[in-house]
Amino acid sequence: MRIAIVGASGRIGREVVDVLKNQGHDVVAITRSSGVDVYTGQGLERALTGVEVVVDAVNAATTDTEAVTEFFGTVAGNVQRAAASAGVRRIVLVSIIGIDAFTAGHYAGKLAHERAYLAGPVPVRILRAAQFHEFTEMMLDWTTRGDTAYVPEVRTQLVAARTVAEYLADLAVDESGAERLEIAGPEALNLAAATAKLASRRGAPARVTEVSDPATPDHRLQAEGALLPGPGAIRTGPTFDAWLDQHYPAAR
């Protein structure tokens, strides 16, 4: 099957590419470096020639609400139009668990992403995932100041990026796949506590402090568990501790 991956160089996109190639599929990696810009639409119709399924794993470079909402909405509209013109059979989108009530930032952008795709003519399957185990790495990169990382108060159920990629690949190739799925890890976690475990394995920063800013939109939703999976979600490993052991083995 010929399958195009939007955002093929990103954290999830590159994993999906690897999974599908290992299964023997013909994969079209859609990235700016390959001459395709899904935001402007440049090169998109040509890239989708002969493609049967599109997987959208693109990410945005901003969390500003207006900018990220416009970005994801534009991308979805461009991909829908080009996919319809090319005769693509379906689109598979990775999104985020629990975002329906969010009004700001990346989560609001992903909600706009979903809605823009669902408004188009090509059938869409959506896999809503919990935050990835790898999100803790991003937290350290984003929030460390000096010897302390300041991590927002979030309850989540971290899942491995590779596991999400495997389910995205299944939705891409399975003719009878579900229109909606949720996937999460096997255990609910406090994001700051999980990030502190990672920091300990890395040896830096020295401290991880949980913070809550009442001025931040939607901060209570994150703190009170809006990003946790619903009762019908798929819960699957590895656990966060197993992922840590694999990627950051403890010193002996």
C-alpha positions in Angstrom: 0.0 0.0 0.0 1.2 3.5 -0.8 1.0 5.6 2.3 2.0 9.3 2.8 3.2 10.5 6.2 2.8 14.2 6.9 5.4 15.3 9.4 7.5 12.3 8.6 10.6 13.7 10.3 8.9 14.4 13.6 8.8 12.3 16.8 5.8 10.3 15.8 6.1 10.6 12.1 9.5 9.0 11.9 8.3 6.1 14.0 5.3 5.6 11.7 7.6 5.6 8.7 9.7 2.9 10.3 6.8 0.7 11.2 5.2 0.9 7.8 8.4 0.3 5.9 9.1 -2.8 8.1 5.7 -4.0 7.0 6.6 -3.7 3.4 4.5 -0.6 2.5 5.5 2.1 0.0 6.0 5.1 2.2 6.0 8.7 1.0 7.7 10.9 3.6 6.2 14.4 3.4 8.5 17.0 4.9 9.7 20.5 3.9 13.1 19.0 3.2 11.5 16.8 0.6 10.1 19.8 -1.1 6.6 19.7 0.3 5.1 22.4 2.5 1.7 21.3 3.9 1.1 24.8 5.3 1.4 26.6 2.0 0.4 23.6 0.0 3.5 23.7 -2.2 4.3 20.3 -3.7 1.4 18.5 -1.9 -0.7 17.4 -4.8 2.3 16.0 -6.6 3.4 14.2 -3.4 0.0 12.5 -3.0 -0.1 11.1 -6.6 -1.0 7.4 -6.3 -1.3 7.6 -2.5 -4.0 5.5 -0.9 -3.8 6.7 2.7 -2.4 9.8 4.4 -1.2 9.8 8.0 -0.9 13.2 9.6 1.6 13.4 12.4 2.6 17.0 11.8 3.5 19.3 14.7 3.5 23.0 15.1 6.4 25.3 16.0 4.2 27.5 18.2 1.8 27.2 21.1 0.2 30.7 20.7 -3.5 29.9 20.5 -4.3 32.0 17.4 -1.2 30.9 15.5 -1.4 27.2 16.3 -5.1 27.0 15.6 -4.6 28.8 12.2 -1.7 26.5 11.4 -3.4 23.2 12.1 -6.7 24.3 10.4 -4.8 25.4 7.3 -2.8 22.2 7.1 -5.9 20.1 7.4 -7.7 22.0 4.7 -4.8 21.7 2.3 -4.3 18.0 2.9 -8.0 17.3 2.5 -8.2 19.2 -0.8 -5.1 17.5 -2.2 -6.1 14.1 -0.9 -9.5 14.4 -2.5 -8.0 15.5 -5.8 -5.5 12.5 -5.7 -8.2 9.9 -4.9 -6.9 9.2 -1.4 -9.2 6.7 0.4 -8.7 7.9 4.0 -6.7 10.1 6.3 -5.5 9.0 9.7 -4.8 11.8 12.3 -3.0 11.6 15.6 -4.5 13.8 18.2 -4.6 14.1 22.0 -6.9 12.6 24.6 -9.3 14.9 26.5 -8.9 18.1 24.6 -12.6 18.9 24.0 -12.9 21.4 26.8 -9.5 23.2 26.2 -9.6 26.7 24.9 -6.0 27.7 24.5 -2.5 26.7 23.3 -1.5 23.4 21.6 -4.6 21.5 22.8 -7.0 24.1 21.3 -4.9 23.9 18.1 -5.3 20.1 17.9 -9.0 20.4 18.4 -9.1 22.7 15.4 -7.0 20.2 13.5 -9.6 17.5 14.1 -12.5 19.7 13.2 -11.0 20.9 10.0 -10.2 17.4 8.8 -13.7 16.1 9.7 -15.2 19.0 7.6 -13.5 17.7 4.5 -14.6 15.1 1.9 -12.0 12.3 2.5 -13.0 10.0 5.4 -10.9 10.6 8.6 -9.8 8.2 11.4 -8.6 9.9 14.6 -6.3 8.3 17.1 -6.3 10.3 20.3 -3.2 9.5 22.4 -2.1 10.4 25.9 1.2 12.4 26.2 4.2 10.3 25.2 6.8 9.0 27.6 9.1 11.2 25.5 7.1 14.3 26.7 9.2 14.2 29.9 12.3 14.9 27.8 10.6 17.9 26.2 9.6 19.1 29.7 13.2 19.2 30.8 14.3 20.9 27.6 11.5 23.5 27.8 11.3 24.3 31.5 14.8 24.0 33.0 16.2 27.2 34.4 19.6 26.8 36.1 19.5 23.7 38.2 15.7 23.4 38.4 13.0 22.3 36.0 9.6 24.0 36.5 7.0 21.5 35.3 3.3 22.3 35.2 0.8 20.4 37.3 -0.6 17.7 35.0 -2.2 14.3 35.5 -1.6 12.1 32.5 -1.2 8.4 31.5 2.0 8.5 29.5 2.4 6.1 26.5 5.4 5.2 24.3 5.6 7.1 21.0 6.5 3.8 19.3 3.3 2.2 20.6 1.2 5.1 19.2 3.0 4.8 15.9 2.1 1.1 15.7 -1.6 1.8 16.3 -1.5 4.6 13.7 0.0 2.2 11.2 -2.8 -0.3 11.9 -5.4 2.4 11.4 -3.8 3.3 8.1 -3.8 -0.2 6.6 -6.9 -1.9 8.2 -9.9 -1.6 5.9 -12.2 -2.1 8.9 -10.4 0.2 11.3 -12.3 2.3 13.9 -13.1 5.9 13.1 -12.0 6.9 16.7 -9.6 5.3 19.1 -8.0 6.4 22.4 -4.7 5.0 23.5 -2.8 5.5 26.8 -0.2 3.9 29.0 -1.1 1.4 31.7 -0.9 3.8 34.7 -1.9 7.3 35.6 1.0 9.5 36.5 1.9 13.0 37.8 3.9 14.7 35.1 6.3 16.4 37.4 7.0 13.2 39.3 7.7 11.3 36.1 9.9 14.1 34.8 11.8 14.0 38.1 12.6 10.3 37.5 14.0 11.1 34.1 16.1 14.0 35.6 17.5 11.6 38.1 18.5 9.1 35.4 20.1 11.9 33.4 21.8 13.4 36.4 20.4 16.9 35.7 18.7 19.1 36.5 19.2 18.8 40.3 15.5 19.6 41.0 12.1 19.3 39.4 9.5 21.5 40.9 5.8 21.3 40.1 4.2 24.7 39.3 0.6 25.9 38.8 -0.2 29.3 37.3 -3.8 30.4 37.8 -3.3 32.9 35.0 -2.7 30.1 32.5 -5.8 29.1 30.6 -7.0 25.5 31.2 -4.5 24.9 34.0 -7.2 23.3 36.2 -8.2 21.0 33.4 -4.7 19.6 33.2 -4.3 19.4 37.0 -7.6 17.7 37.5 -7.2 14.9 35.0 -8.9 16.1 31.8 -6.0 14.5 29.8 -6.5 11.1 31.4 -8.1 8.4 29.1 -11.8 7.5 29.2 -13.2 4.1 30.0 -13.1 2.9 26.4 -9.4 3.7 25.9 -6.8 1.1 25.0 -4.3 0.9 27.8 -1.0 -0.6 26.8 2.7 -0.7 27.8 5.4 -0.3 28.2 5.2 1.4 31.6 7.1 4.6 32.1 9.6 2.8 34.3 10.2 0.2 31.6 10.7 2.9 29.0 13.2 4.6 31.4 15.1 1.4 31.8 15.3 0.9 28.1 16.4 4.5 27.2 18.1 5.6 30.3 19.5 2.5 32.1 20.2 3.1 35.8 23.8 3.2 36.8 25.0 0.0 38.5 
